[in-house]
């Protein structure tokens, strides 16, 4: 237990927080029916969590270096568990969305401390082995989320996708306090609170703007106001990071072509691979009549392909150029999205299988290599900052991918249905619309919406893959980094080799 207990404790927390990114996908129709939730409510059930996680990840890592990583990790697990209980008991969509955001805060504290805690415990070959296990758990959690969600939703009910976190959290806290030693970053560190708030304003503003654009149109005052707030947040973030003694992100890192290319790939990855899945799940359950379990199981071609390829990458392609694994993986994901955009009124879920497989293969290439590519693109003393930045943009990209997909789905539906009906259909309200519109009309509208979203995501993935291929080069060949002070997000202990 002393040898591998810390790894088990950290992996329990990682598994929970990443499982909750995707576990809600197949439960959305049941949530909508039970809570009378709208499409925007469902979008925020998914995005509220991912957005809070992305916005606070770097700041949580900096705070953990000062306050103690184990302490912050345990506090994150406790907060995550409390928010999970609130999610499971939520009486309405507003409470559920708020609780999901609080879950994301706890998840940020957990995720930001995982690698530093492992780095403080394991060295040499043990560290490499621990990181390999952690990487497998991380990839597996997101992949099995829809399947676990389907089983729980069809069994005890959708509330149990949150309540199941409680016993796991208790074990994680007990084990962490028992076997994981406390560690901190270098003395004299400070938390860049101004940068944290500015980045949160940017991330929240742009995501909210996209969601409102889907509701009211791109020129609506709410959408334009949100985009203006996002632009202000981004401007303030850049100004603050240029002057901060301990910035969240060393902006000079972006002068390096390779690091910039990896960040583009990481930002695009989760959004283009999984951004349309909530709406695919709603289509399967409300129009094709599939159960939550079967809806989750339809994603197995993607899940299995991703896990098999990830294992093969670790064994056969170790040391392969990141521009090929990340860039090539994104091109495959783009091809998979485009292959799925063939739905019509009479289509069944089997039409998605070829695209699912391609997305899974691409995911298996990108997921285990993108973090290592970021670490290799920066000096060793900036590895922790680079790792935190990659995880941040991945979650932000997922939140935006879901928001953009919802906006495109409803926009394309309005060519067949009135605006209000399109929103109700995309939000799982097909049953209420069947008395007004023919089944063929509803199926045609939803298929058109999904095709539009998949085309947008596929195009974005192809562009991102091409940029990665063009920008990423051999490790550490970019221009010098101007600052050499310890980073705000982590100490040298986080400069871990890629799993």
Secondary structure, 3 states (H helix, E strand, C coil): CCCCHHHHHHHHHHHHHHHHHHCCHHHHHHHHHHHCCCHHHHHHHHHHHHHHHHHHHHHHHHHHHHHCHHHHHHHHHHHHHHHHHHHHHCCCHHHHHHHHHHHHHHHHHHHHHHHHHHHHHCCHHHHHHHHHHHHHHHHHHHHHHHHHHHHHHHCCCCCHHHHCHHHHHHHHHHHHHHHCCCCCCCCCCCCCHHHHHHHHHHHHHHHHHHHHHHHHCCCCHHHHHHHHHHHHHHHHHHHHHHHCCCCCCCHHHHHCHHHHHHHHHHHHHHHHHHCCHHHHHHHHHHCCCCCHHHHHHCCHHHHHHHHHHHHHHHHHCCCCCHHHHHHHHHHHHHHHHHHHCCCCCCCCHHHHHHHHHHHHHHHHHHCCCHHHHHHHCCCHHHHHHHHHHHHHHHHHHHHHHHHHHHHHHHHHHCCCCCHHHHHHHHCCCHHHHCCCCCHHHHHHHHHHHHHHHHHHHHHHHHHHHHHHHHHCCCCCCCCCCCCCCCCCCCCHHHCCCCC
